[in-house]
Amino acid sequence: MHFNPENAIRRLARAQMAHPLRFLACAAILTALAGVYAAGLKFDSSYEALLPVGAPEVKNLDDIRARTGGVRQLVIAIGGGDEQKRLRFGRRIAPALKKIDNVRFVDVELPTAFFADRALWMADIGTLDRLIPALEDAMRIAREQANPLALHLDEEAEKKQLAAAWKKVEAIAEEGKPGMAATLGTRDGRWNFVIVVPSIKFSDMGKGQALVNRVKSVVERANPAAAGLRVKYAGALEILMEQHRVMSMDMVKATIISILFGVLIVAGVTRRIHAPFYIATSLLIGIVWTFAVARLLVGHVNIITGFLVSVLIGLGIDFGIHLYMRFVQEARAKDASPEDVFVAFITGTITPAMTAAATTAAVFFTFTIADFRGFSEFGLIAGIGVIFTLISTFLVFPPLIALFEQRRIADIARRAPDDKALRGRRIPLSASIAIIAALSIPAVCGIFGAIHMPFRNDFRQLRGYSDATAFSDYVDRHLGAGFNPAVFVADSIDDARRIGSRLRKAHEKDATRDIPVRVGRVLAASDLVPADVDAHRQRIEKIAQIVNAPSLNRAAEQETPQGEKLRNARKMVTTGPWTLDEVPVEFRRRFQTIDQPVGYLVYAWSAGPHDADYLAAAWEDRLKGISRSLRADGVSHAMADETHILSWVYRLVRKDALPLLLISALSVIGLVALDFRNLRDTVLLVLTLACGMLLFIGTAWLLGLEINMFSMIIFPSVIGIGIDNAVHILHRYHREGPGSVLFVVQNTGQAALLASTTTLVGFGAAIVAHNLGLRSMGIMAIIGISATFVAAVVLMP
């Protein structure tokens, strides 16, 4: 038996008209179950959620995180009062902070006396070689002034001479001292810090937020205000959590805006208060189904797919709009029975709706080939959403019409305007030429824009300004190191020293080169123990002979500044070399892995920020080059940098973007050809879409806009969305016949305007986002959807 799709659709339409409550009850039950399941969908706002699962780079990063416990930290900044009051508060909250789950350790103060007593062993050989003659000179002067038999003609001048000699010694000694402060705080004395180091994977937003909440709860219970203190937070974890909170609120705002404006637009254009109810109900049911499946297949939404609720509202509402507008148009037929109207508005709309849904969904599904999960997950969820909103609209919308509007068909027909005058009228040739000429200017600009429009990602700027970021930058400057260094893990302390030496040589070399990023500060586990012990011992023994000379005993016994310095010097030369195990744990734990066998860490920071995409890529290349040279020299190590995530995102977007555009375009052409089976119609639609895309790109280029990882996704999306209006108009034109262009534009064009406006609102709602990247996505969508609408309803006719 031959299956006839049109007969099947007619049977479905009659069944919906006869039994609307059955269809609505089934939809309600399914939606309730889907809604409960979809509620468990997680939101992951980290950039890491955009990278391929199981990628070697990510696995390497996770392995090093597991070995080191991670290098990110949460800084509790205590301000107000004096330093002692701030320190007492920090000491008071530290024990409770250490008891929090997933906290590795907490630092309030550092035992720097250990290194102060051993400063000679920490100084480099060159410093000691300059220190010895300066010390000999100071000791000679001290002996002469302490000699009771010497003739002291001008004691004041002698004191100044000795002070100058000691000052020279101190200046040289100061060069060799390790740059450590016992208290953690800002150099301007305004804030003291408590450093909380967690042991969680920062992409686990649930654990991260729980940890931050518990830390803040501990601080609040200690009541800093009662002590006249105030507390702020800084560090990568606080930035991530603030970004997560802000973006969550942005998603809610965008969804509310999409629903609100969608309802207002539909109600305003249709002038029927019931229309938004029918359209919104069937649409939201499809969205609930979509996110239930999204939880099943993906398990989370990321910073790009998080805005898909508002996007799907804009995309899916088109089907309901075209259905309702067609229902009203069919009801205006004077002699049509309710059943005829009901069947006609469904059968007349479903074919172009299916073609439009197929082209849009096909474009989105092509995204799934991308390695960049911002594209692939967006495409998967959006493609499913388009199909589900199509299904929910045609399963739920007609029963609602049958239930509430069936009796009003005659009334709609009586109030129908006379549109016969538009039938048979053609667009004058002169008007066609003028329209094509006017639209050709921005279209030509589109060609230049496609070549010259820059692709840039400054991730700091895209993230937008926030108090947490600004304060973290301030804290970062005073701590003297960034929150996210590169980490090298060596197998031995000697290898750590070789890595540190290679990085410091790179730092010296980079200072003389014109390159995008340079190696900056370097800290190695080997910096905590003396290097070249024999050379140090030889020089320290020489210093010991100088300061322990019996002739200086009397000077050492005097209660003078010089006497105290001499006593300290005698104490320092009694120390010997030490191993890393003897270093206080507060220092040691930052330079050793937490696994066995123990690895030794070397940290490297870039000399400047590398938040821009090309800088992040250059920093990754610089570190990989150093790593390769170390391996070539036989230095076994592992290397990772959490900021490389930005570089990987940048490279993935560039790799995936052009193939997605080409595949999207080819899939649209193929589906259009399959639908119309006519070369002329296919060429007409493809040219219309191409002109719309050029209008889009040309307008964006003339406005000085740039492409980034967020707005890039709009270009293939507009290919799928932009063809829909042209498909509906051409289908209606074939149904009405030659000479019906103006009639089709007035009727189907009105539905296209309404559908495009609501789609524009759905995508454009992203302009409320705090994240500037998402905001740029909304702006690009507004331009792209507007341009393809103009091409469909103005240029194509």
N, C-alpha and C positions, 0 to 999 in steps of 0.2 A: 504493500500500500504506500503510495507516494505521500510524503509529509509536506504539507503546505504551511509555511510559517505564518502567512497572513491569516489563514483560517484559524490557526492555533491562537493567535493574538485576539481575534474576534471572539473566540470561545472564552478566553480569559476575561475579556472586557465584559461579556454578558454575565459571566459568573460573579465578577466583582459588583456588577450592578444589582444582581439578584441577591447576593449574600454578603453585603459589605461588613457586617459585624464579625463574621467568621474570619475574614481576612485580617481585620483590625485586631481581633483577639489573639490570633496566632503571632502577629507581629509584636504585640505587647509582651507576650510571654517570652519570645525569643530575645527581645530587647532587654527585658529585666534580667535574664540570665547573663546576657553579654555584658550588661552594665556592671553587674557584680564582679565579673571576671576582669573587665577592663580597669576597674578601680585599683587593681594591684600593679598597674603599669608604673614604672619608675622613671624619674627624670634625671639624666646624667648630664650635667652642664660642663664637664671637663673636655678639653681638646682631645684628650686621650681616647674618648669615646668615638672620635671621628676616624681613628686609625684602624687598619685591618686587624681582625682577631687573629692571633697567632703569628703576626709579622715578626721576623727575626729581630728587628730593632726593638720592638716592644718587649719581646721575650727577654732580650739581653737587659733591658732597663728593669724589668720585673725581677730578674735574677739578682741584679746588683742591689735593688731595693731590699730584697729578702736578706742579702748578706749584710748590708749596712744598716738596715732599719729605716732607710730613707734619710735625706738630708734637709727636708723641709722642717720648719719649726713655727710655733706660735709664740709671739712676743707679747707679754703683759707689761705695758708701760705704766709706771706709777708716777704721777706728777703731784705737785703741790707740797706744802710743808718743806722741811729741810731734808737733806740726804739721809740722815740717821733715822728719821721717822719713816721715810720711804723704805729703807733697808729693813727696819723692824717689821713693817707690814709684809714685805716680801718673804722674810723668814717665817712669818706667822702662817702664810697661806701655802708655803712650799710642801709641808708634810701631807696636807690634804690633797694637793695636786698630784703628788707621787702615787697616791692610792687609786687614782682614776684608771680604769681599764684603758689599755692601748697607749699609755704614757710610758715612754722608755726612761726618761729622767728629766729632772728639773734643776736648773741652775739659777742661783741668786747671787752668789759670790764665787770667785775663783781663788784657789790657794797659790797665789803668785809668789809667795815667799820661797817656795821650793826652788824656783828658777832664779830669784833674786840672789839667793845664797850661792848659786852655781853660775853666776853670770859670766865668769871667766871661761868656763867650758863651752858656753853658748856663743861667745864672740868668735868671729872668724880670725884666721891666722894673721891676716894683714893688720887687723885692729890691734892684736896683741903685740905685733912687731913695732907698731907705733907707740903703744902704751908703755913698753919697757923703758925706752930712753926718757920719755916724759916723766915716768915714775922715778927713775934714777935721779933726774934733775930735781924733782920735788923733794926726794929723800935727802939729797945733798944739802939743799937749802934748810930743810928741817933740822938736820944734824948740826949745821953751823949755828943756827939760831938757838938750839938747845944746849950748845957748849958753854958752860959757865965761865970758861977761861977766855972765850972770845971777846973782842972789844965791840960792844953794841952801841954805836954812836947815834944811830937813828932807828929806834925800835919800830916806829910807825911805818917807816919805809920797808923795813925787813918783813913786817907782817903783810904788807901789800905784795911784796915779792913772793912770799910763800903762798898767799891766797891765789896769785896769778898762776903759780906753778900747779897748784891743786886744781884750779879751774881748767887748765889744759888737760890734766889727767882725767878729770870728770867728763870733759867734752869727748875725749877719745873713748872712755869707758861707756859713755851713754850710747855711742854708736853700736856697741856690741851687745847692749841689753835687749832681751826679747821684749817686743812691744806688747806687754800684757798689763791689764788693769785688774785690780782685785775686785772692783765692783763693776757691774754691767750697767751702763747708762750713757747718756748723751754728753758730748764734750762741753755743751753749754750749761750742764748741771741742772737742767729742767726736769729730766725724767730718769728714773731708774728702771731697769728691765728685769723681769723674771722670764727666763727662757724655758718653754715647755716643748720637749721634743717627742712627737708621737711615733707610733710604730704601725701606722695604718697606710693602706694604699689610698692615695688622695682621690682617685677616681670613685672610691666608694663613698658617695656623698652622704649616705645614711650614717655610716660610722663617723665620718668627719663632722657632720652636724651634731651628732650626739656627744662627741668629745668636746667640741667648742661649747655646747650648752652646759656641760658639766663643769668645765673650767670656769665659765662665767658665773655659774651658780656658786662655786666655791668662793670666788672673789666677792660676789654680792653678799654672801653670808658673813664675810669678814667686815662688811660695812665700812668701806674706805672713806665715805663722806663723813662719818662720825669722827674720823681722825684728821679731817681737813684735807683729805687726799682725793684725787680723781684718777680714774683708770681708763686707758684706751688699749686697743689691740692692733697688732701689726703682724706681718708675715704672710707667707704664701697661703697658709690654711685660712686665715681670716679673709684674704682677697677672694679665694675660691668660694668660701661660704657666702660672702656678700654678693658675689656674682651670681651664685645659685639662687639666693633669695630674690635678687632684683629681677633675674630672668624669669623666675617662677611667677612673680607679680606681673611682668610684662606679658607673659602668655595668657594670664587671666584677663588682663585689660584688653588684649587683642581679640580674645574670644568674645568678650562682652560687646566690644565695638562692632565686631562683625555681625553678631546677632542683632544688636540694636539698629544699626544702620541698614542691615538687610531687611528687617521688618519694616522700617520707615520707608525705604525705597519702594519695596513691593506694594505697601499700602498706598503710597502716594501715587504711583503710576497706575495701579489697577483701580484705585478709588473704591476698593472693597475691603472692609475691615477683616473679612473672613480669609482673604487670600493669603496673608502671611501665616495664618494658623495652619492651613492645609500644607503650604510649601515647607514651613519650618518643621512641622511634625515629621513628615516623611523624610526630610533631610537629616534631622538629628538622629533618627533611628538608624540610618545608614552609617552615620559617623560613629555611633556607639558600637555597631557591628565591626566597623573598621578597626577601632582601637582594641577591641577584644582579640581580634586576629593578630594585631600588632604585638600585643603582649605574648601571644602564643609563639609567634615567629621570631620576634626580636627581643622582647622582654623589657625594653626601655625606649624612651625618646631622648634625642640629643639636642644640642643647642639650635640645630636647624630644624629637625623634625618636630621639636616642641611647639612650633607655631603652625603645625598642620591642622589643628582644629579650626583656626580661623581661615586657613587656606581652603580646607575642604568645605567650609561653609560657603565660601565664594565660588568654588568649583561646582559643588553638588547642587547648589540652589538653581543653577541654570536649567536643569531638567524640569524642576517644578514650575519655573517661570514659563518655559516654552509650553508645558502641558496646560497651565492655567490660561495663558493667552490664547492657545489654540481652542481650548474649551469654550471660551467666551466668543471667539470668532465663529465656531461651528454652531453655537447656540443662537447666533444672530440670523441664521438661515430661517426664513419665515415659515417654511413648510416642514421643517425637520421634526421628527418625533424624538422624545427623550432618549430612546434606545439608539436611534441613528446618530444623535449628537454624541452620545457616550462612546459608541464604537468609533466614530469618525475622529474624535479628538485624540484617542489613544493610537489608532492605526496610522493617523496622519503625522504623528509626532515621533513614534518609536523608532522608525528607520533612521532619520537624521540624528536622533538622540543617541542611538547605538553607534552610529558612525563617529559622531563627535566624541562619545565616551571611549570608543576603541582607539581613536587617534590620540586622545589625551592620555589614556591609560598606557597605550603602547609606548609613548614617549617616556612616561615615567618609569615603566618597567625596563626600558633600556638603561636607565640609571643604575640598575642593579649590577651591571657588569663592572662598575667602577670599584676600585680598591678603596677610594675615599668614602668612608661610611656616611659622611654628611650627604653625599650624593646617593649612594646605594640604598641606604635606609629611607631617605626621603622618597626616592623613586618607588620603592616597594610599598611603603605605607600609602603614599599618594595614589599609586595605581590601583591598589586594593580599594582605597576610599572612593575613587571615581566609579569603579564598578559597583560597589555596594550602595552608593548613593543613587546610582541609576536604578538598581534593582529595588531599593526601598521606595523610591519615588513612584515607580510604575506598579508596585504592589500595594502601597499604602495610600498614595494620593487619589487614585480613582475611587476606592471605597469611601473615602472622606467626601468626595464630590457626590457620590451616589447617596450618601447618608444625609447630607445637608443642602445640596444645591439642585437636586433633581427637580424639585417642584418650582424652581426659579427660572428654568430654561425658557418658558414662555415669556416671562417678564423681561429677560435679557433680549429676546428676539424683538419684543415690542419697542425697546429703547435703542435698537441697533441703528447706527448712523448709516447714511447712504454713501457707500464707497464705490458705486458703479462708475462714477466719473473718472476714477483713477485707472480703470481697466482700459487697455488699448492705448493709453498715453505713453509716448516714448520720451526719453531724455534727448534734448536737442544735441546735435553733433558739436555745436560750438561750446555748449556747456561741458560736454565730455572732454573736449580738448583743453578747456580752461582748467578743469579739475585735475586732469592728468599732469598738465604743466605745473600747476601750483604744488602738487605733491611730489613732483620730481626733484625739487630743490633739496628738501631734507633727505630724500631717498639717495641722491648722489652723495650727500654728506655722509650717509650711512656707509658708503663704500670706504671713504677716508677714515671714518670712525672705526670700522672693523679692522683696519690696518694699524691705526695709531692710538686707539684708546688704551691707556695703560692698565696693566694688571698689577696691583700693589696691595700688600697686606701689612700694615703696621699694627700688630696685634694689641699693643698698648692703646693706641688711638681707637681701634675698633671696639675695644672693651668699654671705652668711655670713661669719663672722670668719675672717681668715687673717693669718699673720705678714707676708706681702707687703703686704697692704692697710694694716695697722697701721703698719708701718715707712714705707711710702710717705706716709701722712698726716703722720708725724713729719718726714720729709724735706721734704715740701711746705710745711709751716709755716715751716721754716727757710730755704727758698729764696725764700719770699715770694710765690710764684705757683703756681697749680694746674698740673697736668700737661696739662690739656685746655682751653685757651682757645678762644674764638671767634676766627676769623681773617677780617679784611677785607682784600681785595687791591685796591689802588688803582693807577691807571695812571701817576700822577706823584707826586712827593714833596709837591707842594702839595695834591693830593687826599688824600694820607695825613694831612697836617696837618689838613685840614678834617674828616676822619673822626674823628681823635683828639680834636679840639676838640668835636665833636658828642657823642662818647661821654663826655667829661669833664663836659660840661654835663648829660648824662643822669645821670651819677653824682651830681652836686650836687643835681639835682632829686629823684632817687630817695631821697636821704638824708632828705628831708622828707616822704616819702609812705609810706602804709601799703599796700605791695604785696608779693606773695609773694616776688619776687626783685628784686634791685637790681644795677645796674651797679657793679662794684668797680674793681679796678685796670685801668689802660689803658696800653699801651706802643705807640708808633708809630715807624715808620722816621724820621719827621720829628723825633723826639726826639733823634736822633743828630747833627743839624746845627742851627746856630743859627737861630732864628726872628726876624723883624723886624730884619734886619741893620742897617739905617740907624739905628734907635733904639738898638740895642746899641752900634754904633760911636760914636755921639754921647756916650753915657754912659761908655764905656770910655776914650775920649779925655779926658774930664773926670777920670776916676780916674788916668789916666797923668800928667796935669798935677800932680795932688796928690802922687803917690808919687815922681815924678821931680824934684821941686823940689830945686834945688842945696843948699838949706839942710838937706836930709835926708841929704846924702852922707856926712857924718861918722857919723850914726846908722846908716846902711846898712853902714858899714865895721866897726862894732863887733861883736865876737863875743858877742852877747847874743841872747836869744830874740826880742826885738823887732827886732834887726838882721837876723836870719834871715828873719823874716816880711816885713820890708820888701824884702829882696832877692827873695823869692818873688813879692811883689806886683809889683815892677818887671819880673820875668820874664813874669808872666801878661799884663800889658798890652801886651806885644810881639807876642802872637799875633793872627792875623787870622781871619776866617771861613773855613770849609772846606766842601767838598762831601762827599756820602756816599761817593764813590769814595776819598776820603782817609782814611776811618774804617778802623781795623784790621779785617781780614777776620773776626776772631773775633766781632766785634759785627755787622758788615755782613751776613754770610751768614744771620743769623737774621731779618733784616728785608727780604730781597730774595727774589724767586722764582728758581728755578733754570732757568727757561725764558727765551726771548727773544720779544718785548721784555720787559725786566725789569719786574716789578711790585713794588710797595712794600707791606709788610705792616703791619697794625695789629692788635694783640691786645687782647682784652677778656675779663676774668674776671668772674664774678658775685661779689657781695659775700659770699655764703654758699653752702653746698652746695645742689645741686639734683638730688639722686639720686631723690627721690620723683617719681612720675609727673606729678602736677599741677604741681610746681615745674619739672620739665623742660619741660613744655608752656608754662608761663608765661615761662620764660627764652627759649624759641624765639620766642614772640609778642613779647617785649620787643625782641629783636634784629631781628626782621622789621619792627617798627614803626620803629626807628631807620634801618634800611636803606631803607625806603620814603621816609622824610623826606629822606634824603640824595639819593636818585634824583630826588625832586621838585625838589631844589635844583640838579640838574644834575651831581652828583658820581657819576661812573661808577665802579662797583666790583663785586666779587663777594664773597659772604659765605658762610661755612660754619662749622659747629661739630660736632665728632665726638660730643659729648654729646647732640646733637639726635636721635641714633639712639634714645635712650631715649624721647624724646617721640614719635617716629614709631611705635615699638612700642606705646606706650600708646594712641595714637589709632587704630591699626589694630585692636588687640584690641577696643576699645570699638565700633568700626564693624562688625566682623565677628561679634561674639558673639551678639547677638540674632537676626539672620537665620539663623545656623547652628542655633540652638536650634529655631527655627520650622520650618526645612526638614528638620532631623533628625526632628522629631516627625511632620511630614506624610509623610515617606518611610516611616517605620515603620508609620503607620496604613495607608498605601496598600498596602504589602507584606503586612501582616496580612490586610487585606480581600481581597487577591488570593489568598492562600493558603486562607483558610477559606470565602470566598464566602458569608458568613452575617453579617447585621447584628448579631445577638445576640452571637455569638462575638467579633466585632470590637470591639463596645462593651465587652464583658467584659474583653478584653485591654487595651484603651486605658485603661479605668478602673483596672485593676490597675497599669498602668505609671504613670498619673498619681498614684495614691496612693503608689506607691513613690518617685516623685520628690519628692512633698511630704514624705514621711517623711525622705528624704535632706536636703532643704533645711532642714526644721524642726530636725532633729537638729544639723546643722552650725551653724545660727543660735543654737540654745540653748547650744552649746559655745563660742560667741563667735568662730567662725572667720571669716576674711575671704577674698574672692575675689581672685586675682591672675592674671597672664598665664599662669602655669603651671597652676594649679588650674582655670581657666576651661574648659580643654579637657575636663575630666572630666564636665561637665554634659551636653553632647551625647553624649559617649561612653557614659555610663550609660543614656541613652535607648535606644541600640542594644543594649547588653549586657543591660540590665534586662528586656527583653521576652523574652529567650531562654528562661528557665526557665518562664515562663508558657506560651509556645508549646509546649514539650515536654510540660508537664503536661496542657494542653488536648487536644493530639493523642492522648496516651495515654488520656485520659478517654473520648474519642470511640471509640477502638478497643476499650476494655474495656466501655463501656456504662454506663447509669444505675446508680447505687448503688455505683459503684466508687471514690468520691472518696478514702476512707481507704486503699484498696489502691494507688491511683495515687500518693498522697502518700508512702506508705511506700517504694514502688519507684522511681518516677521522681523523687520528692522527694529520695530518697537520692542519686541521681545528680546532681540539681540542687544539693544541698548540697555535694557533692564538687566539681562544676564551679565553683560560685560561690566556694568556698574557694580553689581554685587560681587562679581569675581574680583574686580579691582579693589573693592573694600576688603574682601577676605585676605588677599595678599598685602594690600596697602596698609592693613592694620598694624603691620610690623613697624610702621614709622613711629609708633608710640614707644618702641623698645628703647631702653637705656643703652643697650649695645649698639654702637654706631654701625657695625657691620650688618646687623639685622635691619636697622633703620634704612640702610642703603638698599637692602633687598626689597623693602617696601616701596621705595622711590622708583627703583628700576621696574618693578612690577606695574606700578601705576602708568609709567610711560609706555611700557611694552604692550599692555592690554589695551590702552587707549589707541596706540598706533595701529595695532592689528584690527581693532574695531573700525577705525576710519577706513582702512584698506578694504574691509569686507562690505560695509554699507555705503561707502561713498565711491571708492575707486572701482571695485568690481562691477557694480551696476553701470 
